[in-house]
Amino acid sequence: MTTLLLIRHGQTDYNLNGRWQGHLDVPLNETGKAQAQALARRLTNWPVTAVYTSDLSRAATTAVYLAETWGLSPITDPAWRERNVGIFEGRVREELMTAYPELWANMRNGIIDIPEGEQHEALRTRAVAAYQKVISAHPDEMVAVVSHGGAINALVSAILGFPPDHYGRLS
C-alpha cells in the first residue's frame, strides 16, 4: 500500500493578510520558508521515495526543502495546483463580502463556483486524477505531495466519500 503525505505549502504574505491566492504565483515569506525547513527536519528519517509538487512557487519552494532532506528532486505537476479562484484572486475577505454579499453568503453555506474560476467539480476531478497517477507510479512506497489547501481538501473529501457537491470542512 502506498503512503501519501499531503503537505500544504508554507506561509505567504497573502496567507498572512487573508488574500485569496488561487493561481497567483505568490512566493513563500520568511515564516513560510522556516516552516518548510522545520518540516524537512521533522521528516528527515521518513522513508520518502518521491516528492511531487504544484508548479506554483509557494508549493515548489516548500517541496525543494523537503526533497533535499531525502536527496530527491521534486517532480512538478500542475495537476497539484490550487483552484483558480477567478474574481476572488488577490482580494481579501472584507472586500469580497462587500463586493459580492450574496456570493459570499452562499459560500459560507457550501460549495460555490466562483465567477471566472475553476468549478469545484473540475478541481475534485483533477485532484483525484493526480492522486491516482501518484499511487499507480509508486506502489508500496511513501510519497510526499506538496500542494494547496483547496486541492488537498477536494482530494481528501473525495477519498472519504463525501458527495461531489459537498465541500468537506477539513483543516
C-alpha positions as CSV (number, residue, x, y, z in Angstrom):
1,M,0.0,0.0,0.0
2,T,1.3,3.5,-0.9
3,T,1.5,6.0,1.9
4,L,0.9,9.6,0.7
5,L,1.9,12.6,2.8
6,L,-0.3,15.5,1.8
7,I,1.5,18.7,2.6
8,R,0.3,22.2,2.3
9,H,2.8,24.9,1.3
10,G,4.3,27.2,3.9
11,Q,3.0,30.7,4.6
12,T,2.9,33.6,2.1
13,D,2.3,37.2,2.7
14,Y,-1.1,36.7,1.1
15,N,-1.9,34.0,3.7
16,L,-0.8,36.4,6.4
17,N,-3.1,39.1,5.1
18,G,-6.1,36.9,4.2
19,R,-5.8,37.4,0.5
20,W,-7.1,34.7,-1.9
21,Q,-4.2,33.3,-4.0
22,G,-5.6,30.7,-6.3
23,H,-3.4,30.6,-9.4
24,L,-1.5,33.7,-8.5
25,D,2.2,32.8,-8.1
26,V,2.8,34.2,-4.6
27,P,6.2,33.2,-3.0
28,L,6.8,31.9,0.5
29,N,7.6,34.6,3.0
30,E,10.3,34.1,5.6
31,T,7.9,32.4,8.0
32,G,6.9,30.0,5.2
33,K,10.5,29.2,4.4
34,A,11.1,28.5,8.1
35,Q,8.0,26.3,8.2
36,A,9.2,24.3,5.2
37,Q,12.7,23.9,6.8
38,A,11.2,22.8,10.1
39,L,9.0,20.2,8.4
40,A,12.0,18.9,6.4
41,R,14.0,18.5,9.7
42,R,11.0,16.7,11.3
43,L,10.6,14.3,8.4
44,T,14.3,13.6,7.8
45,N,14.2,9.9,8.7
46,W,10.9,9.1,7.0
47,P,11.4,6.7,4.0
48,V,10.1,9.1,1.3
49,T,10.9,7.9,-2.2
50,A,9.4,10.8,-4.3
51,V,8.2,14.3,-3.8
52,Y,5.5,15.8,-6.1
53,T,4.6,19.4,-6.1
54,S,2.4,22.0,-7.7
55,D,4.1,24.3,-10.2
56,L,3.2,27.4,-8.1
57,S,6.3,28.7,-6.3
58,R,4.9,28.6,-2.8
59,A,4.5,24.8,-3.1
60,A,7.5,24.3,-5.3
61,T,9.8,26.1,-2.8
62,T,8.4,24.0,0.1
63,A,9.0,20.9,-1.9
64,V,12.6,21.8,-2.6
65,Y,13.3,22.0,1.2
66,L,11.7,18.6,1.7
67,A,13.2,16.9,-1.3
68,E,16.7,17.9,-0.3
69,T,16.2,16.1,3.0
70,W,15.8,12.8,1.2
71,G,18.3,13.5,-1.6
72,L,15.5,13.8,-4.2
73,S,14.4,16.2,-6.8
74,P,10.8,17.4,-6.8
75,I,8.5,16.3,-9.6
76,T,6.5,19.2,-10.7
77,D,2.9,18.5,-11.8
78,P,0.4,21.3,-12.4
79,A,-2.4,18.9,-11.5
80,W,-1.5,19.6,-7.9
81,R,-2.1,23.4,-8.4
82,E,-4.6,25.3,-6.3
83,R,-8.0,26.0,-7.6
84,N,-8.3,29.0,-9.8
85,V,-10.5,31.3,-7.7
86,G,-11.3,33.7,-10.5
87,I,-12.6,37.1,-9.4
88,F,-11.6,36.3,-5.8
89,E,-7.8,36.2,-6.6
90,G,-5.8,38.8,-4.8
91,R,-8.7,40.0,-2.8
92,V,-9.4,39.9,1.0
93,R,-12.4,38.6,2.7
94,E,-13.8,42.0,3.7
95,E,-13.6,43.3,0.2
96,L,-15.4,40.2,-1.2
97,M,-18.1,40.4,1.5
98,T,-18.8,43.9,0.3
99,A,-18.5,43.4,-3.4
100,Y,-20.3,40.1,-3.6
101,P,-22.5,39.7,-0.5
102,E,-24.8,37.1,-2.0
103,L,-22.0,35.0,-3.4
104,W,-20.1,35.3,-0.1
105,A,-23.2,34.2,1.9
106,N,-23.7,31.2,-0.4
107,M,-20.1,30.2,0.0
108,R,-20.4,30.1,3.8
109,N,-23.2,27.5,3.3
110,G,-21.3,25.2,1.0
111,I,-19.7,24.9,-2.4
112,I,-19.8,27.8,-4.8
113,D,-18.4,28.1,-8.3
114,I,-16.6,31.5,-8.3
115,P,-17.1,33.5,-11.5
116,E,-14.2,33.2,-13.9
117,G,-12.7,30.5,-11.6
118,E,-12.4,26.7,-11.7
119,Q,-15.5,24.8,-11.0
120,H,-15.3,22.7,-7.8
121,E,-16.2,19.5,-9.7
122,A,-13.2,20.2,-12.0
123,L,-10.9,20.7,-9.1
124,R,-12.0,17.5,-7.5
125,T,-11.6,15.5,-10.7
126,R,-8.1,17.0,-11.3
127,A,-7.0,16.2,-7.7
128,V,-8.3,12.6,-7.8
129,A,-6.6,12.0,-11.2
130,A,-3.3,13.4,-9.8
131,Y,-3.7,11.1,-6.7
132,Q,-4.3,8.0,-8.8
133,K,-1.3,8.8,-11.0
134,V,1.0,9.0,-8.0
135,I,-0.4,5.9,-6.3
136,S,0.0,3.9,-9.6
137,A,3.6,5.1,-10.1
138,H,4.7,4.4,-6.5
139,P,3.2,1.1,-5.2
140,D,4.2,0.3,-1.7
141,E,6.2,3.5,-1.3
142,M,5.9,6.6,0.8
143,V,5.4,9.7,-1.3
144,A,5.2,13.4,-0.3
145,V,2.9,15.7,-2.2
146,V,3.2,19.5,-1.7
147,S,0.0,21.2,-2.8
148,H,-2.6,23.7,-1.6
149,G,-5.4,23.9,0.9
150,G,-8.3,23.8,-1.7
151,A,-6.7,21.0,-3.8
152,I,-5.9,18.9,-0.7
153,N,-9.4,19.4,0.7
154,A,-11.0,18.4,-2.6
155,L,-8.9,15.2,-2.7
156,V,-9.5,14.2,0.9
157,S,-13.2,14.9,0.6
158,A,-13.3,12.5,-2.4
159,I,-11.2,9.8,-0.7
160,L,-13.5,10.0,2.3
161,G,-16.5,9.5,0.0
162,F,-18.1,12.9,0.5
163,P,-20.7,13.6,-2.3
164,P,-19.2,15.7,-5.1
165,D,-21.5,18.6,-4.2
166,H,-20.3,18.6,-0.6
167,Y,-17.3,20.7,0.5
168,G,-15.5,18.9,3.3
169,R,-14.9,21.2,6.3
170,L,-11.4,20.0,6.9
171,S,-8.4,21.8,8.2
